[in-house]
Structures are given as C-alpha cells and as structure tokens.
Amino acid sequence: MVAIDSAQDMPATRAAETSHTGQIVLLGFLAASLLVAASLVLNTANGSDSGWHVAAEMVSRFSLLLFAAAMSVEPLARLIPLQVMQAAGRERGSLTLAFAAAAAVALFCVAAPSQLNGESMSAPAIAYCFMTAIILVVMLFSAHPTTIRLLGAPAWRALHRIATAYFWIAFTITGLEHLIGPHRPDVWYGFSLLLLVGTLLLRFTDSFVAHWRYRDMAEKVA
C-alpha cells in the first residue's frame, strides 16, 4: 500500500486549502451537474428512459479522472520539480474535494430513479450507495490536517488507506467487469484501467525515488 498512501502525502505536510480550492471544487461540481443535465436531455430527446443511468455512468467516469488527478499531482510535483508542477501538487486536497463532490453527484444519479420515479432499487445498488457514502465521509474526514493531530498517524493512515483503496478497487472492478463481461465494447474501460495502473506505477516510482534519495543522503552524512 506504500504506493497508494505515501507518508509524504500526509496532510500535516501541506496546507488544507489553497486560494484555488473553492474554484476547483465548484468547477468539479458544475462539470458533474452539466453531465447529468446533458445525459437527461439527450435521453429524453431520444425517447429513452435510461437518462439517470447514463448520467450516473458519465459522472462516475468524470470522478475517476479527478481521483487519478488527486493521486498523481503530488508525486508528479516531487518527480518534476518545476514551478508549475509544484503549484499543481499543492492542489491535491482541492482535487480530492472535487472528486468527492462528483462522486456524490454520481450517487444521487444512482438513487434518483428510486427517489423521484418510485422505481425499486436492487440490493446491490443500495449496498453500493450506502458503502460509498460512508467511504466518502471517511475520505473527507481524513483529508483534513486536523485529523492526524486528533487520531494520530497510525489511525489517520488506516482511514486514508481504506478510503483510497476502496475507490481504487471499485474503479478497477468496474473496468474489468465491462472488459470481461457480456457488455458492448467500450474503449473507456480499457483507458480507465491503464490510467489507474499508470497512477499506481507513478506512486511506486515516487516512493522508490524518495527511498533512494534518503539512502543517498544518509550515506553522505555517514
């Protein structure tokens, strides 16, 4: 799990918010809302009643992009020490909040047919919504620097691991399911798996380079 939850990513080492946090979160929420509106309008125009399903899928895809960005910006900032990358790296918390906002919109789209149209939700869908909502709360709670001071590093790391691993596994299973199962061919799911694997490899590389630099520095001091 070291590649997913590096100690270098602990919130105590970075500001909870930047001057761009509100803008990034608002843009993420607006983009997700526009995807919902476009999906509903297009499906209504085509006489389809699957608008909410399509909206949930499109917003979920968008949230995956935000998730990958949130997991990648700090490793990239350390591996590529350019000013623009350093600025992007400081927005990890902002991107995490934007991801949470988009994921919440996707959950709303999953539950909307049941709540608005009286359609019955399957047991797996109910379990998914319930579990994902809990994990989103955990992710938001563990993203704030005060959490590590209240709970301590071990408890914070456990919360962070649970939240990050949950979404990582959920996105991976969804991609594999659509590639292996009896679904229409969709290039997106192959791309999403490559993106997740690439992000994981990037974090492995960051951890390896950090370890190598620390060992080299220790040898010089000795």
PyMOL commands that set and color helices and strands:
alter all, ss='L'
color gray80, all
select helices_A, chain A and resi 7-9+11-13+21-45+51-79+83-89+92-117+123-143+145-151+153-180+187-221
alter helices_A, ss='H'
color red, helices_A
deselect
rebuild
show_as cartoon
